[in-house]
Amino acid sequence: MRTYLAAISILAFAACETQTPSETSLADSTPSSQASEAAAQDPYLWMEEVEGEEALAWVTQQNDRSLATLEADPAYAENEAAAIEALTSAERIPYGSIRDGMVYNFWQDDTNVRGLWRRTTLDSYASDAPDWETVLDFDKLAEEEDKNWVFKGADCFRPKGSDEGCKCMVSLSNGGKDAIIRREFDLTTKTFIEDGFVTPEAKQGGAWAGPDTLLIATDWGEGTLTDSGYPFIVKRWQRGTDLDTAEELIRGETDDVGVWPMTLELEDGRVLQGASQADTFFTTRYWWFPENESDPVQIPVPAKASLYGVYQGQLLVTLQEDWVPEGQEATFKSGDLVAFDLDTFLESRALPRVSLVFHPSETQALEGVSVAKGALLLGVSDTAVGKVMRAEAGADGWTLSAVELPGAGQASIAFASDEEETVFINYEDFLTPDSLLSYNATTGDVVTLKSLPPKFDASDLKVTQHFATSKDGTKVPYFLVSKKDMPLDGSTPTLLYAYGGFQVSMNPSYSPVAGRLWLEKGGAYVLANIRGGGEFGPAWHQAGLKQNRQRIYDDFISVGEDLVARGVTSPEHLGIMGGSNGGLLMGVMLNQRPDLWNAVVVQVPLLDMMRYHLLLAGASWVDEYGSPDIPEERAFLETISPYQNFDASKDYPVPFFVTSTKDDRVHPGHARKMAAKFEAAGLPFFYYENIDGGHSAAANQKARAKRSALEFTYLARQLFDSEESQ
């Protein structure tokens, strides 16, 4: 299935290929007056002007001040060099997608800073030194066009069974923003197509409906974007016509999150055209556009459900709520994978019999569904560790079997296509470098194609899993990576990381940067699987929505307290880090438990929860956080909003705020305004705002290395030498 869902987590396959973080209460005010009243109380509203002269002058001053200290630290140069080496090393697995025996890969290194889109044969790819052919050089393109291009992926198409060349819509971002332009590219000639499809810059979505037809949702002019800043009108655009003449197919509402094109390519080559209408961040209506009919037809699935494509004629649907299909007695549970015959629905327009494909246990969650040629594969998290399962349909229902892997580490599906029997599986854990496995969907054979040498010394490290008890008695799992002989005397510098939102799972992964810059130097690393994530399915996420969000924060605090109680570390040696939604978590922890940590890295955060819904994509997240325009939800947000709950009299640890000017998802004003409150109170803090980089706060590997070096230099200053950091 081709679909563009821009209601992406606040964190970013096609037939040919798709490449790829308290002030006075206003609760009694009317919603229409709340924004203006909040603005009147906010002395730093001017910092929300992203590229305003005064705001950027403040940013430059804070960058210069913080960099002067951190870059002068004796550890910084070593950290940056190690991070650059890890991130730009040739000893990285070139993950990619397969098409017609060719593997396509996007590659960045110290020479190709913006990156190369390249390809090689499958046989060559399996060798130690693949013979790569450049498809598109983004450094060269940026230089020729004098643009700060960042590659955001490519959506390619060729009709099944056709000898036509494959055409792609290449997405380019100026500086790493979510807003992109899309330009048609010929994969055979490796050139942009003269007079081909080209879209203007916008937060947009598109899908191929045929070799000469695109479905597109974009900014069509004034009044055509939702309150969240995404499109809500989908049109059909034919080759050789102007974009403004495209035929409108569906129109949503301004209070939707967005409406996105969706196409479904069937085994026989038919391409079903449709759209996904995200009424809220967690509810979607799916529409089909029948040929020669003016009205779209709604696909009869629950509002909290996701479509995952078609396997053997069965439309695959995952549930985020319980469902009793009309006309059936069976009740399917939230977290289940179900299926029904698509052609039966297309002919009758009624829901056929629904069957259960997979029901996760209490310790499991369905992480993803992939269709290969002749195989349906499931990515399953089991107690926060990923596994791969194969599902087969039979006369008595569906049966599942585990894909045999070389160990008990973290496995996830890196690539699968219904036109390819070769599946790529990524295999790793905290101490085991990535391996790329090739799984043959026909034979079931698993072969290790590539594996990386260790990037840090893990010989004296161990990984253990523990459970903390949250305030309401919930057991919260966390992973601890530490020295085998770590003394339980509270002396170990420890970094605790979590996300806790949008049903995003945090699973074990190998990080050369954290290994080199933290673990090798004697630090311990902790990954907490707090509620709000997806590690145990939809219920684990939904337990922390809106006014229940304090549960997420209690979970995180419980892990910190457990680390101290067990003697792993102590507050003076305990640091925390989180980005995006995790940046909000960090801001809350600054206010709620400043005594429990001595370092807080606040990355691309939400912090002003009274105005977040008015900034950039913020309105799309009200179903996660609650709305400041609803009195009872606003009342809760007032209790946790970091910006409003800042207290100059508190003994805060020294925080480090990290953001990006080009972040057009989470507004940099959040970090700017919170840091400004620290500045006005005379409290110490560090601040770094990358001028480019989008929501990742880094547009290329060198920028990522710099950001990481700054963060770990700060952490070492705070946690390894706590007396000096006070």
Protein Blocks (a to p, Z undefined) as FASTA:
>chain_A
ZZddfkbcfkbpcfkbccedddddfklpcfklmmmmmmmmmmklmmmmmklmklmmmmmm
mmmmmmmmmmmpmklmmmmmmmmmmmmpcbbcdddddeehiacdddddfklmnopcdddd
fklmmpmbdcdddfbdfklmmmmnopacddebjcddddehiabdcdddddddehhiabdc
dddddfklopacehiacddddddddddfbjkbccddddebehiacfkopafbdcdddehi
afklpccfbdcdfkbmbdcddddddfkopacddddddfblmbccdddddehiabdcdddd
dfbdcdebjeehiacdddfbdcddehiabdcdehiacdddfklmmmnopacddddfbdcd
fkbccfbdcddehiacddddeehiacdddddddfkbccddddddfbjcdcddfbdcfkbc
bdcdddddfklccddddddfknopacdfbdcddfbdfklgccdddddddfkopacddddd
ddfklccehpaccddddekpghiacdddddfklmmmmmmnopacdddddehiamnojklm
mmmgcjlmmmmmmmmmmmmmmmmmnomacfklcccddehjlmmmmmmmmmmmmmlpcbdc
dehiafblmlmmmgojlmmmmmmnopfklmklmmmmmmmmmklmpcfkbccddddddddf
klckbgcklmmmmmmmmmmnopacdddddfbhijnopabfklmmmmmmmmmmmmmmmmmm
mmlmZZ
